[in-house]
Amino acid sequence: MTMRRITAIILTACLLLLSSAALADMSGKQVALMTPYLGSVTTNQMVEYMKGLLEQKGAQVNVINTNNDFAELASQVENVAIGGVTDAIVLVSADPSQIANQLQDAFDAGIPVFGCDSGFIDGMTLNATSDNYQMGSLIVRYLFDELMGGKGTVIALTHRPHPGVVKRCEAFDDIIREYPDITLITEQHVPAEQPINDAQTIVENLLLANAESGSVTAIWAAWDEPAIGATQALKEAGRDEVIVTGVDGNQQAVSLLSEGGNLKATVAQNFEGMGDIVVEEMEKLFDGVEIEKGEKYAPATLITIENVADFID
């Protein structure tokens, strides 16, 4: 056997040992995936994706959903922090600033706290998200310039308690000031519990108050579920002239967009990419690698009628 062959065998064995060690670092780790919004299509998608990845690597995963109740989320974080058995917490689509006191208990206990499509506060390890301000700017510019031609009226459907959504709303607020010929009719808060149904009801009522054709040019929805509800309300009212845009790129929205109705554009977030970032960085941390704290972005893509076929499953 040649020396080159012996060296190759030794290197292969070392790589296998290193690979096994990396997986072993996740084996038996207790990870809590915590969210107030598991009923959301996209939040559920992220939770299930990360749960699968972590379990494949040997981690034990506890999914905690507080059904839109932030007080309960705070209580659950506190319970996890003082329980002494959790190796990492992942907040999914939750604003950490609203539960900062309870997260401090986790920080004090030495439990790393990750975010996925959440915000970031001092003490956290990492938040993987989209650049929500950039996404907001991308869809607002496309709506105002390409779809509205720089003039008309718009309704905004928002949910500012969500840290990602509020960044998109800030982009909307900043950009609309540049368009003197575009008028904001109203901004309406859409609750997170049943955003499609609630948005549909909100838009139905707004259409009654703006019954004349052409009185509403567009509806800007800060995420896809309200855009879907708005589209349903417009279809039932026969208001084909009203433009709708969303953000997230969930499959129901993509399907509606492909049909050529009121919904004209959305932005596809890379939710699996966010989950990949969280799991990869957590694995590094468990392996003793120092990771850079702060926010990491997964790239997003504008979806229009021109490229929607590329996003249909």
Backbone torsions as a table, in degrees:
resi	resn	phi	psi	omega
1	MET	NA	128.7	-176.9
2	THR	-73.5	158.8	177.8
3	MET	-62.2	-36.4	178.7
4	ARG	-62.7	-40.6	179.1
5	ARG	-66.1	-42.2	179.4
6	ILE	-62.5	-43.4	179.5
7	THR	-61.8	-41.7	-179.8
8	ALA	-62.5	-41.2	179.7
9	ILE	-64.3	-43.4	179.6
10	ILE	-62.5	-44.2	179.5
11	LEU	-62.9	-41.3	178.4
12	THR	-62.3	-43.0	179.1
13	ALA	-63.0	-40.5	179.2
14	CYS	-64.4	-41.5	178.4
15	LEU	-63.2	-40.9	177.8
16	LEU	-63.5	-41.2	178.6
17	LEU	-64.5	-42.0	178.2
18	LEU	-63.8	-41.2	178.4
19	SER	-62.7	-44.2	-180.0
20	SER	-64.8	-38.6	179.4
21	ALA	-64.0	-39.3	179.9
22	ALA	-62.7	-42.1	179.0
23	LEU	-69.0	-37.7	-178.5
24	ALA	-63.4	-29.0	179.7
25	ASP	-62.1	-28.3	178.2
26	MET	-89.0	-19.2	-177.0
27	SER	-64.2	126.0	178.4
28	GLY	83.3	-5.7	177.9
29	LYS	-69.4	140.6	179.3
30	GLN	-101.1	117.5	-177.5
31	VAL	-121.3	128.8	177.3
32	ALA	-102.6	118.2	172.8
33	LEU	-96.0	115.6	-170.5
34	MET	-124.0	132.5	-178.9
35	THR	-154.2	150.0	169.8
36	PRO	-92.2	-1.4	-167.4
37	TYR	-126.9	39.8	-177.5
38	LEU	-64.7	-21.8	177.4
39	GLY	-70.1	-15.6	176.6
40	SER	-73.1	136.6	-179.2
41	VAL	-56.2	-48.7	-175.0
42	THR	-72.3	-38.5	177.8
43	THR	-63.5	-43.6	177.8
44	ASN	-60.8	-39.7	179.0
45	GLN	-59.9	-46.0	-178.9
46	MET	-65.9	-43.5	-179.2
47	VAL	-61.2	-48.3	-177.9
48	GLU	-65.2	-37.3	179.8
49	TYR	-65.5	-48.3	179.6
50	MET	-66.2	-38.6	178.1
51	LYS	-57.9	-45.2	179.4
52	GLY	-62.9	-44.3	179.9
53	LEU	-62.5	-45.8	-177.5
54	LEU	-65.8	-40.6	-180.0
55	GLU	-67.9	-34.6	175.7
56	GLN	-61.2	-30.6	-179.6
57	LYS	-90.2	4.2	174.8
58	GLY	97.4	-1.1	-179.9
59	ALA	-74.9	152.0	172.5
60	GLN	-98.3	124.1	-170.6
61	VAL	-113.3	130.8	176.2
62	ASN	-114.6	112.4	178.9
63	VAL	-91.7	124.3	-179.3
64	ILE	-120.7	117.4	179.1
65	ASN	-116.3	129.4	-177.6
66	THR	-109.2	14.8	170.7
67	ASN	50.8	55.4	174.4
68	ASN	70.1	12.0	-177.0
69	ASP	-104.9	104.4	-178.6
70	PHE	-74.3	-29.0	175.6
71	ALA	-64.1	-40.3	177.4
72	GLU	-68.6	-37.0	177.0
73	LEU	-61.6	-43.6	177.7
74	ALA	-59.5	-43.7	179.8
75	SER	-63.5	-41.3	-179.1
76	GLN	-68.4	-38.3	176.1
77	VAL	-61.9	-42.9	178.5
78	GLU	-61.1	-43.5	179.2
79	ASN	-61.9	-43.5	179.9
80	VAL	-64.9	-40.4	-176.5
81	ALA	-65.1	-37.3	-176.8
82	ILE	-92.9	-4.8	-177.3
83	GLY	-71.7	-27.6	175.1
84	GLY	78.4	10.4	-177.7
85	VAL	-121.6	-6.3	-176.2
86	THR	-93.2	131.8	-178.9
87	ASP	-93.2	-20.6	179.0
88	ALA	-161.9	148.4	174.9
89	ILE	-117.4	137.4	172.2
90	VAL	-121.4	116.9	173.2
91	LEU	-87.7	126.6	-177.8
92	VAL	-113.7	118.7	179.4
93	SER	53.9	46.3	-178.9
94	ALA	-135.2	139.1	-180.0
95	ASP	-80.8	109.2	-176.4
96	PRO	-65.6	-24.3	-179.1
97	SER	-65.6	-22.5	179.8
98	GLN	-78.3	-15.1	-179.8
99	ILE	-130.3	35.3	-174.1
100	ALA	-61.0	-39.6	-178.5
101	ASN	-62.6	-42.7	-179.3
102	GLN	-71.3	-36.3	176.4
103	LEU	-64.9	-31.1	177.5
104	GLN	-61.2	-34.0	175.5
105	ASP	-60.5	-40.8	178.4
106	ALA	-67.0	-42.6	178.8
107	PHE	-60.3	-44.9	-178.8
108	ASP	-63.0	-31.0	179.8
109	ALA	-82.7	-1.3	179.6
110	GLY	77.7	20.1	179.3
111	ILE	-90.2	119.2	177.7
112	PRO	-67.6	136.3	-179.3
113	VAL	-116.1	119.5	177.2
114	PHE	-104.7	155.9	171.2
115	GLY	-120.0	146.9	172.8
116	CYS	-130.7	111.7	-174.0
117	ASP	58.9	36.6	178.4
118	SER	-122.1	-170.5	174.1
119	GLY	-93.1	-175.5	179.3
120	PHE	-135.6	131.3	173.5
121	ILE	-127.9	160.9	178.4
122	ASP	-56.3	136.4	-178.1
123	GLY	106.3	-27.2	176.8
124	MET	-73.0	159.4	179.1
125	THR	-86.9	-45.6	-172.9
126	LEU	-167.2	147.1	167.5
127	ASN	-127.9	122.0	176.4
128	ALA	-98.0	126.1	-175.3
129	THR	-156.9	-177.0	167.8
130	SER	-92.2	162.0	170.7
131	ASP	-78.5	89.5	-170.5
132	ASN	-65.3	-33.4	176.4
133	TYR	-65.8	-42.1	178.7
134	GLN	-64.1	-40.6	178.2
135	MET	-64.4	-42.5	177.3
136	GLY	-60.0	-44.2	178.6
137	SER	-62.2	-41.9	-178.1
138	LEU	-60.4	-47.9	-176.6
139	ILE	-75.5	-35.1	178.8
140	VAL	-66.4	-45.6	178.9
141	ARG	-60.8	-42.9	180.0
142	TYR	-63.7	-42.7	179.1
143	LEU	-63.4	-51.9	-174.6
144	PHE	-68.1	-41.9	-174.9
145	ASP	-85.7	-55.0	-171.7
146	GLU	-82.3	-38.8	-174.4
147	LEU	-93.9	-34.6	-177.6
148	MET	-102.2	-13.5	-179.2
149	GLY	65.5	26.1	175.2
150	GLY	79.7	11.7	-179.6
151	LYS	-152.1	159.4	177.3
152	GLY	125.2	-162.3	-177.9
153	THR	-123.7	151.0	-176.8
154	VAL	-141.6	144.7	171.6
155	ILE	-108.9	135.8	178.3
156	ALA	-109.6	126.8	175.4
157	LEU	-108.0	116.1	-169.3
158	THR	-131.9	173.2	173.6
159	HIS	-154.0	82.1	-170.3
160	ARG	-70.2	-16.3	173.8
161	PRO	-64.0	-23.1	-179.5
162	HIS	-79.8	127.0	-174.1
163	PRO	-62.3	-34.2	177.6
164	GLY	-73.4	-43.7	-179.6
165	VAL	-62.8	-39.1	-177.4
166	VAL	-64.1	-32.9	176.6
167	LYS	-65.7	-39.1	176.9
168	ARG	-64.9	-39.5	178.7
169	CYS	-65.4	-37.2	177.5
170	GLU	-63.9	-38.4	175.8
171	ALA	-62.6	-44.1	177.2
172	PHE	-58.5	-48.2	-178.6
173	ASP	-58.3	-44.2	-177.5
174	ASP	-67.5	-43.9	-172.0
175	ILE	-75.6	-36.0	-176.8
176	ILE	-64.0	-23.1	177.3
177	ARG	-66.0	-20.7	-179.7
178	GLU	-84.0	-4.8	-174.0
179	TYR	-121.5	86.4	-178.2
180	PRO	-64.0	-19.6	-178.2
181	ASP	-95.3	7.0	173.5
182	ILE	-112.7	126.2	-176.5
183	THR	-111.0	129.9	173.9
184	LEU	-82.3	114.5	178.7
185	ILE	-69.3	-50.0	-179.2
186	THR	-166.8	152.4	167.5
187	GLU	-107.8	130.3	-178.8
188	GLN	-120.7	126.6	175.5
189	HIS	-75.0	130.4	177.6
190	VAL	-109.0	118.2	178.5
191	PRO	-61.5	154.6	-175.1
192	ALA	-84.6	-13.6	-174.0
193	GLU	-65.6	-51.2	-179.2
194	GLN	-135.9	68.9	-170.4
195	PRO	-64.1	-32.4	179.2
196	ILE	-68.0	-51.2	-179.4
197	ASN	-63.9	-43.5	-178.4
198	ASP	-66.3	-40.7	178.5
199	ALA	-64.9	-39.0	177.9
200	GLN	-60.4	-44.7	178.8
201	THR	-64.1	-44.0	179.4
202	ILE	-59.2	-46.6	-178.0
203	VAL	-69.3	-37.8	175.8
204	GLU	-56.4	-44.7	179.6
205	ASN	-67.4	-38.8	179.0
206	LEU	-67.2	-33.4	177.9
207	LEU	-68.9	-31.6	175.3
208	LEU	-65.3	-36.2	180.0
209	ALA	-81.2	-15.2	179.1
210	ASN	-130.9	63.7	-168.8
211	ALA	-77.8	-22.8	-176.3
212	GLU	-71.8	133.8	177.9
213	SER	-58.9	131.0	-178.7
214	GLY	92.7	-7.8	-179.8
215	SER	-72.5	-23.9	174.1
216	VAL	-120.3	120.4	179.2
217	THR	-85.7	-42.1	-172.0
218	ALA	-152.4	157.1	171.7
219	ILE	-123.4	119.4	177.7
220	TRP	-99.4	114.8	178.8
221	ALA	-105.3	134.0	-174.5
222	ALA	-77.3	-10.4	168.9
223	TRP	-154.8	172.7	-165.1
224	ASP	-71.0	-36.5	-176.1
225	GLU	-58.2	-46.5	174.6
226	PRO	-62.9	-33.1	177.0
227	ALA	-63.1	-39.0	177.9
228	ILE	-65.3	-46.4	178.6
229	GLY	-61.6	-41.2	178.3
230	ALA	-63.4	-41.9	179.4
231	THR	-61.4	-41.7	178.5
232	GLN	-63.5	-43.0	179.3
233	ALA	-63.7	-42.5	-179.4
234	LEU	-66.4	-39.6	179.3
235	LYS	-63.3	-44.4	-179.9
236	GLU	-66.4	-30.9	-179.6
237	ALA	-86.3	-5.0	-178.9
238	GLY	69.6	27.5	-177.9
239	ARG	-97.1	70.6	-175.9
240	ASP	-66.2	-18.9	-173.5
241	GLU	-79.7	-13.8	-174.5
242	VAL	-84.5	129.4	-179.6
243	ILE	-89.3	140.2	176.6
244	VAL	-127.0	139.0	170.6
245	THR	-130.8	155.9	179.4
246	GLY	-135.8	-171.3	174.7
247	VAL	-146.4	134.9	171.7
248	ASP	139.0	-42.0	-178.5
249	GLY	76.2	32.1	176.9
250	ASN	-72.2	160.2	-168.8
251	GLN	-64.8	-32.1	178.0
252	GLN	-66.3	-41.5	178.2
253	ALA	-66.8	-42.9	179.3
254	VAL	-61.2	-40.4	178.7
255	SER	-63.3	-44.4	178.3
256	LEU	-62.6	-40.9	-180.0
257	LEU	-61.5	-40.1	-177.6
258	SER	-67.9	-20.5	-179.6
259	GLU	-77.7	-13.1	176.2
260	GLY	78.9	26.8	178.3
261	GLY	-90.4	-143.5	-177.0
262	ASN	-66.5	-35.3	-177.8
263	LEU	-72.8	118.3	-172.1
264	LYS	-110.1	-19.8	-177.7
265	ALA	-165.1	153.7	171.1
266	THR	-149.4	177.1	177.4
267	VAL	-122.6	125.0	-178.8
268	ALA	-82.7	112.4	170.6
269	GLN	-79.0	151.0	179.4
270	ASN	-96.8	77.1	-173.9
271	PHE	-66.4	-38.6	176.7
272	GLU	-66.9	-34.5	175.9
273	GLY	-62.1	-37.9	176.1
274	MET	-63.5	-45.5	178.6
275	GLY	-61.8	-39.4	177.6
276	ASP	-60.1	-43.7	-179.6
277	ILE	-60.7	-47.1	-178.7
278	VAL	-60.3	-49.7	-176.2
279	VAL	-66.8	-41.3	180.0
280	GLU	-64.0	-42.9	-179.5
281	GLU	-70.8	-35.0	177.0
282	MET	-64.7	-41.7	179.5
283	GLU	-62.1	-41.7	176.3
284	LYS	-60.3	-44.7	-178.6
285	LEU	-61.1	-45.5	178.8
286	PHE	-64.5	-25.1	-179.3
287	ASP	-87.6	3.7	176.5
288	GLY	87.2	10.0	179.7
289	VAL	-86.6	132.6	176.8
290	GLU	-74.3	126.8	-178.8
291	ILE	-113.2	154.1	-179.3
292	GLU	-77.6	125.6	-179.4
293	LYS	-81.6	156.6	179.1
294	GLY	126.3	-150.9	-178.5
295	GLU	-109.0	140.5	173.1
296	LYS	-122.7	138.4	-173.1
297	TYR	-106.0	136.2	168.1
298	ALA	-96.8	135.2	-173.3
299	PRO	-67.4	147.8	179.5
300	ALA	-118.0	161.1	-174.7
301	THR	-136.3	133.2	174.9
302	LEU	-71.2	130.6	176.9
303	ILE	-112.7	124.6	176.6
304	THR	-128.8	180.0	-179.9
305	ILE	-61.8	-25.6	-177.5
306	GLU	-70.7	-32.6	-176.3
307	ASN	-122.1	10.8	-174.8
308	VAL	-61.5	-30.2	-178.5
309	ALA	-60.6	-26.1	-179.7
310	ASP	-71.9	-14.1	-173.0
311	PHE	-112.4	5.5	179.9
312	ILE	-88.9	123.9	179.4
313	ASP	-67.9	NA	NA
